[in-house]
Amino acid sequence: MRILKSLIWRNLSESTFFRVTFLFFFCICFLGCEADSNSPTLKNSSVDKEAKSSVLAKPKKPPFNHSISIHSKSHQEKFKWVLEQANIPYKSIDYKGREWITWPEEYSKIVDKLRKRAYEKSDLGRAQIALDTENYEQGIKLLLAEADKGNPKAQVDLAFEYSTGKYVEKDYGKAYALYLKAAKSGCSEAYANLGLMHEQGRGVSKNCEQAVFWFKKGAQVGEPYAMWKLGKYFQQGKCGLSKDEDKANYWFKKVKSMGYNFP
C-alpha cells in the first residue's frame, strides 16, 4: 500500500511540476511580445513601411482640373504640339515629381475631341486639327496642298470632304479622282471607297463588277469595310459572285475578329 501511495504522489508531483513550468514560460513569452509591440523600434519600422508604400504608390490626382500627365516624353511633346496647333493655351506644372499639362476650362470640350485622334506631326496633322477645331478654311487649304504633293492619306481625307460636302462644295467627280490617285499608291481605305462609289454610281457610272474588283483588293489587304462588303456579296450571290455562305462567313468572322461590327 505504501509503495502504491508513493507512486501516485510521485506521478501527481511530476504532472504538477510540468504544468507550473509551462505556465511560467507562457507568461514570460506573452509579456515579452507585449513589450516588443510597444517598443519604439517596432513602431518606427511600421512607420517606415508606411512611408515606403506611400512613395511607391501612384501619385494622386493633382489639385487642379482639366489636366493630364503623359509618361512618354515623345507623346507629351506631341500633345503639346497638338494644343499649339489648335491655339489652346496650356501650362506645364510639376506635381509630385511628374509633369502635368493643364488648360483653361473653356477649352475642355475641344481638348477631349483632340485627344480621341492620333494626329501626324505634319501638315496633314495640322489640316486635321484645323478641321476638328472648326478652322475649315485653313484645314482644306492644307489638305489641298498635301494632296497635290501626292500624300495618299491627304487625298483620301480630301475626297471624303468632297463626298460629304461638309466643308467644301460636294463634288463626287473630284472625290472619285482623288480616291483613284490614293489607290494607285496602295491606300486600302481608297479601295473600299472606290468599291462603294462604283456600287452607288457616285462620281462614276454604276458598275457592279468594278465594285467587286475594288472590294476584293481591299479585302486582300485587310480593309474591314471591304471585307464586310465582299462577305455580303457572297451571301447574296451578287455581281457575278456565286452564292457561298462559307466564303461569306469567312469574311464576316475576319471582320468581327478585328473588332468591327457593321450592320
GUBA-48490 format. One record per residue (C-alpha): residue in three letters; x, y, z; residue number from 1. Coordinates in steps of 0.05 Angstrom, whole numbers. Layout:
N
REC | aa | xx | yy | zz | i
REC | Ala | X | Y | Z | NUM
...
END
This chain:
263
REC | aa | xx | yy | zz | i
REC | Met | 0 | 0 | 0 | 1
REC | Arg | 56 | 49 | 18 | 2
REC | Ile | 90 | 34 | -48 | 3
REC | Leu | 25 | 48 | -86 | 4
REC | Lys | 15 | 115 | -49 | 5
REC | Ser | 86 | 136 | -63 | 6
REC | Leu | 77 | 121 | -137 | 7
REC | Ile | 12 | 161 | -141 | 8
REC | Trp | 43 | 221 | -104 | 9
REC | Arg | 104 | 219 | -149 | 10
REC | Asn | 62 | 219 | -213 | 11
REC | Leu | 19 | 277 | -187 | 12
REC | Ser | 81 | 317 | -168 | 13
REC | Glu | 112 | 308 | -236 | 14
REC | Ser | 49 | 328 | -274 | 15
REC | Thr | 40 | 390 | -229 | 16
REC | Phe | 113 | 409 | -239 | 17
REC | Phe | 106 | 406 | -315 | 18
REC | Arg | 41 | 447 | -313 | 19
REC | Val | 72 | 501 | -270 | 20
REC | Thr | 134 | 503 | -313 | 21
REC | Phe | 92 | 510 | -377 | 22
REC | Leu | 50 | 567 | -348 | 23
REC | Phe | 113 | 603 | -325 | 24
REC | Phe | 145 | 603 | -394 | 25
REC | Phe | 80 | 622 | -428 | 26
REC | Cys | 73 | 684 | -384 | 27
REC | Ile | 145 | 705 | -398 | 28
REC | Cys | 134 | 698 | -474 | 29
REC | Phe | 67 | 736 | -472 | 30
REC | Leu | 96 | 794 | -432 | 31
REC | Gly | 157 | 797 | -479 | 32
REC | Cys | 112 | 802 | -541 | 33
REC | Glu | 71 | 858 | -509 | 34
REC | Ala | 135 | 897 | -493 | 35
REC | Asp | 162 | 888 | -564 | 36
REC | Ser | 98 | 911 | -597 | 37
REC | Asn | 100 | 975 | -556 | 38
REC | Ser | 174 | 987 | -567 | 39
REC | Pro | 195 | 1049 | -605 | 40
REC | Thr | 238 | 1007 | -653 | 41
REC | Leu | 178 | 967 | -678 | 42
REC | Lys | 135 | 1029 | -683 | 43
REC | Asn | 188 | 1064 | -723 | 44
REC | Ser | 195 | 1005 | -771 | 45
REC | Ser | 120 | 1005 | -784 | 46
REC | Val | 122 | 1079 | -798 | 47
REC | Asp | 180 | 1067 | -846 | 48
REC | Lys | 140 | 1014 | -882 | 49
REC | Glu | 81 | 1061 | -890 | 50
REC | Ala | 127 | 1116 | -915 | 51
REC | Lys | 158 | 1069 | -966 | 52
REC | Ser | 90 | 1045 | -991 | 53
REC | Ser | 66 | 1117 | -999 | 54
REC | Val | 128 | 1132 | -1042 | 55
REC | Leu | 116 | 1071 | -1086 | 56
REC | Ala | 42 | 1087 | -1094 | 57
REC | Lys | 19 | 1125 | -1156 | 58
REC | Pro | 14 | 1200 | -1146 | 59
REC | Lys | -56 | 1223 | -1131 | 60
REC | Lys | -94 | 1268 | -1179 | 61
REC | Pro | -67 | 1339 | -1173 | 62
REC | Pro | -109 | 1394 | -1141 | 63
REC | Phe | -126 | 1425 | -1209 | 64
REC | Asn | -176 | 1405 | -1262 | 65
REC | His | -171 | 1398 | -1338 | 66
REC | Ser | -102 | 1366 | -1337 | 67
REC | Ile | -64 | 1305 | -1360 | 68
REC | Ser | 3 | 1272 | -1344 | 69
REC | Ile | 35 | 1233 | -1400 | 70
REC | His | 92 | 1185 | -1383 | 71
REC | Ser | 125 | 1182 | -1451 | 72
REC | Lys | 165 | 1244 | -1466 | 73
REC | Ser | 153 | 1239 | -1541 | 74
REC | His | 77 | 1232 | -1531 | 75
REC | Gln | 78 | 1290 | -1483 | 76
REC | Glu | 114 | 1335 | -1534 | 77
REC | Lys | 65 | 1313 | -1588 | 78
REC | Phe | 6 | 1331 | -1544 | 79
REC | Lys | 35 | 1400 | -1532 | 80
REC | Trp | 44 | 1407 | -1607 | 81
REC | Val | -29 | 1390 | -1619 | 82
REC | Leu | -51 | 1442 | -1568 | 83
REC | Glu | -6 | 1494 | -1601 | 84
REC | Gln | -35 | 1479 | -1670 | 85
REC | Ala | -105 | 1487 | -1642 | 86
REC | Asn | -85 | 1554 | -1609 | 87
REC | Ile | -103 | 1527 | -1540 | 88
REC | Pro | -64 | 1559 | -1482 | 89
REC | Tyr | -34 | 1510 | -1433 | 90
REC | Lys | 13 | 1506 | -1374 | 91
REC | Ser | 64 | 1454 | -1352 | 92
REC | Ile | 61 | 1442 | -1277 | 93
REC | Asp | 108 | 1397 | -1236 | 94
REC | Tyr | 67 | 1358 | -1185 | 95
REC | Lys | 98 | 1303 | -1142 | 96
REC | Gly | 156 | 1292 | -1190 | 97
REC | Arg | 113 | 1288 | -1252 | 98
REC | Glu | 97 | 1339 | -1306 | 99
REC | Trp | 23 | 1355 | -1314 | 100
REC | Ile | -6 | 1394 | -1373 | 101
REC | Thr | -66 | 1437 | -1356 | 102
REC | Trp | -111 | 1481 | -1398 | 103
REC | Pro | -169 | 1531 | -1384 | 104
REC | Glu | -238 | 1501 | -1372 | 105
REC | Glu | -269 | 1534 | -1433 | 106
REC | Tyr | -225 | 1491 | -1479 | 107
REC | Ser | -241 | 1425 | -1445 | 108
REC | Lys | -292 | 1401 | -1498 | 109
REC | Ile | -244 | 1416 | -1555 | 110
REC | Val | -186 | 1382 | -1519 | 111
REC | Asp | -229 | 1320 | -1507 | 112
REC | Lys | -243 | 1317 | -1581 | 113
REC | Leu | -170 | 1325 | -1600 | 114
REC | Arg | -148 | 1271 | -1552 | 115
REC | Lys | -191 | 1219 | -1588 | 116
REC | Arg | -150 | 1224 | -1652 | 117
REC | Ala | -78 | 1206 | -1668 | 118
REC | Tyr | -50 | 1264 | -1709 | 119
REC | Glu | 12 | 1260 | -1752 | 120
REC | Lys | 62 | 1314 | -1733 | 121
REC | Ser | 60 | 1342 | -1803 | 122
REC | Asp | 19 | 1387 | -1849 | 123
REC | Leu | -32 | 1332 | -1854 | 124
REC | Gly | -39 | 1332 | -1778 | 125
REC | Arg | -45 | 1407 | -1779 | 126
REC | Ala | -101 | 1402 | -1831 | 127
REC | Gln | -139 | 1351 | -1789 | 128
REC | Ile | -131 | 1393 | -1726 | 129
REC | Ala | -156 | 1455 | -1763 | 130
REC | Leu | -218 | 1418 | -1787 | 131
REC | Asp | -232 | 1388 | -1718 | 132
REC | Thr | -228 | 1457 | -1686 | 133
REC | Glu | -274 | 1487 | -1740 | 134
REC | Asn | -219 | 1525 | -1776 | 135
REC | Tyr | -246 | 1498 | -1841 | 136
REC | Glu | -212 | 1546 | -1890 | 137
REC | Gln | -143 | 1531 | -1862 | 138
REC | Gly | -158 | 1456 | -1859 | 139
REC | Ile | -180 | 1450 | -1931 | 140
REC | Lys | -122 | 1493 | -1955 | 141
REC | Leu | -72 | 1447 | -1920 | 142
REC | Leu | -107 | 1384 | -1946 | 143
REC | Leu | -105 | 1410 | -2017 | 144
REC | Ala | -30 | 1425 | -2011 | 145
REC | Glu | -15 | 1356 | -1983 | 146
REC | Ala | -59 | 1320 | -2034 | 147
REC | Asp | -22 | 1357 | -2091 | 148
REC | Lys | 44 | 1332 | -2061 | 149
REC | Gly | 17 | 1260 | -2071 | 150
REC | Asn | 2 | 1244 | -1998 | 151
REC | Pro | -49 | 1186 | -2004 | 152
REC | Lys | -78 | 1198 | -1934 | 153
REC | Ala | -90 | 1272 | -1951 | 154
REC | Gln | -121 | 1251 | -2017 | 155
REC | Val | -169 | 1204 | -1981 | 156
REC | Asp | -187 | 1257 | -1929 | 157
REC | Leu | -199 | 1309 | -1983 | 158
REC | Ala | -240 | 1260 | -2024 | 159
REC | Phe | -283 | 1248 | -1963 | 160
REC | Glu | -295 | 1323 | -1956 | 161
REC | Tyr | -317 | 1326 | -2029 | 162
REC | Ser | -363 | 1266 | -2018 | 163
REC | Thr | -398 | 1295 | -1957 | 164
REC | Gly | -397 | 1369 | -1977 | 165
REC | Lys | -390 | 1389 | -1904 | 166
REC | Tyr | -332 | 1439 | -1911 | 167
REC | Val | -328 | 1445 | -1988 | 168
REC | Glu | -379 | 1442 | -2044 | 169
REC | Lys | -400 | 1370 | -2055 | 170
REC | Asp | -367 | 1340 | -2118 | 171
REC | Tyr | -368 | 1265 | -2128 | 172
REC | Gly | -325 | 1270 | -2191 | 173
REC | Lys | -267 | 1303 | -2152 | 174
REC | Ala | -276 | 1253 | -2096 | 175
REC | Tyr | -271 | 1194 | -2144 | 176
REC | Ala | -209 | 1222 | -2178 | 177
REC | Leu | -175 | 1232 | -2110 | 178
REC | Tyr | -193 | 1162 | -2086 | 179
REC | Leu | -165 | 1134 | -2151 | 180
REC | Lys | -99 | 1171 | -2140 | 181
REC | Ala | -94 | 1145 | -2069 | 182
REC | Ala | -110 | 1074 | -2092 | 183
REC | Lys | -51 | 1076 | -2141 | 184
REC | Ser | -7 | 1090 | -2080 | 185
REC | Gly | -34 | 1026 | -2047 | 186
REC | Cys | -82 | 1060 | -1998 | 187
REC | Ser | -131 | 1006 | -1973 | 188
REC | Glu | -182 | 1058 | -1950 | 189
REC | Ala | -185 | 1084 | -2021 | 190
REC | Tyr | -201 | 1013 | -2047 | 191
REC | Ala | -263 | 1008 | -2003 | 192
REC | Asn | -288 | 1077 | -2022 | 193
REC | Leu | -278 | 1064 | -2097 | 194
REC | Gly | -319 | 1000 | -2090 | 195
REC | Leu | -374 | 1039 | -2056 | 196
REC | Met | -375 | 1093 | -2109 | 197
REC | His | -380 | 1042 | -2164 | 198
REC | Glu | -435 | 1006 | -2126 | 199
REC | Gln | -475 | 1070 | -2117 | 200
REC | Gly | -457 | 1105 | -2182 | 201
REC | Arg | -428 | 1167 | -2149 | 202
REC | Gly | -375 | 1204 | -2189 | 203
REC | Val | -374 | 1146 | -2238 | 204
REC | Ser | -425 | 1102 | -2273 | 205
REC | Lys | -454 | 1044 | -2234 | 206
REC | Asn | -413 | 982 | -2245 | 207
REC | Cys | -425 | 921 | -2200 | 208
REC | Glu | -365 | 882 | -2226 | 209
REC | Gln | -319 | 941 | -2213 | 210
REC | Ala | -347 | 947 | -2143 | 211
REC | Val | -329 | 874 | -2130 | 212
REC | Phe | -260 | 886 | -2160 | 213
REC | Trp | -244 | 942 | -2111 | 214
REC | Phe | -276 | 907 | -2051 | 215
REC | Lys | -233 | 845 | -2066 | 216
REC | Lys | -170 | 888 | -2069 | 217
REC | Gly | -188 | 920 | -2002 | 218
REC | Ala | -206 | 853 | -1970 | 219
REC | Gln | -140 | 822 | -1991 | 220
REC | Val | -100 | 876 | -1954 | 221
REC | Gly | -145 | 872 | -1892 | 222
REC | Glu | -191 | 933 | -1901 | 223
REC | Pro | -250 | 918 | -1855 | 224
REC | Tyr | -306 | 951 | -1894 | 225
REC | Ala | -283 | 919 | -1959 | 226
REC | Met | -282 | 850 | -1926 | 227
REC | Trp | -352 | 861 | -1899 | 228
REC | Lys | -379 | 883 | -1967 | 229
REC | Leu | -347 | 824 | -2001 | 230
REC | Gly | -379 | 778 | -1950 | 231
REC | Lys | -447 | 809 | -1964 | 232
REC | Tyr | -437 | 798 | -2039 | 233
REC | Phe | -421 | 724 | -2027 | 234
REC | Gln | -481 | 719 | -1980 | 235
REC | Gln | -528 | 747 | -2032 | 236
REC | Gly | -495 | 719 | -2095 | 237
REC | Lys | -488 | 788 | -2127 | 238
REC | Cys | -447 | 820 | -2183 | 239
REC | Gly | -422 | 756 | -2216 | 240
REC | Leu | -405 | 721 | -2150 | 241
REC | Ser | -438 | 654 | -2135 | 242
REC | Lys | -477 | 649 | -2070 | 243
REC | Asp | -429 | 619 | -2020 | 244
REC | Glu | -446 | 620 | -1945 | 245
REC | Asp | -378 | 591 | -1926 | 246
REC | Lys | -340 | 648 | -1961 | 247
REC | Ala | -388 | 699 | -1933 | 248
REC | Asn | -379 | 674 | -1862 | 249
REC | Tyr | -303 | 672 | -1872 | 250
REC | Trp | -302 | 747 | -1886 | 251
REC | Phe | -353 | 763 | -1832 | 252
REC | Lys | -312 | 727 | -1779 | 253
REC | Lys | -248 | 762 | -1800 | 254
REC | Val | -283 | 830 | -1794 | 255
REC | Lys | -311 | 811 | -1726 | 256
REC | Ser | -243 | 787 | -1701 | 257
REC | Met | -215 | 856 | -1716 | 258
REC | Gly | -267 | 888 | -1670 | 259
REC | Tyr | -314 | 915 | -1724 | 260
REC | Asn | -389 | 904 | -1725 | 261
REC | Phe | -421 | 931 | -1788 | 262
REC | Pro | -498 | 928 | -1794 | 263
END
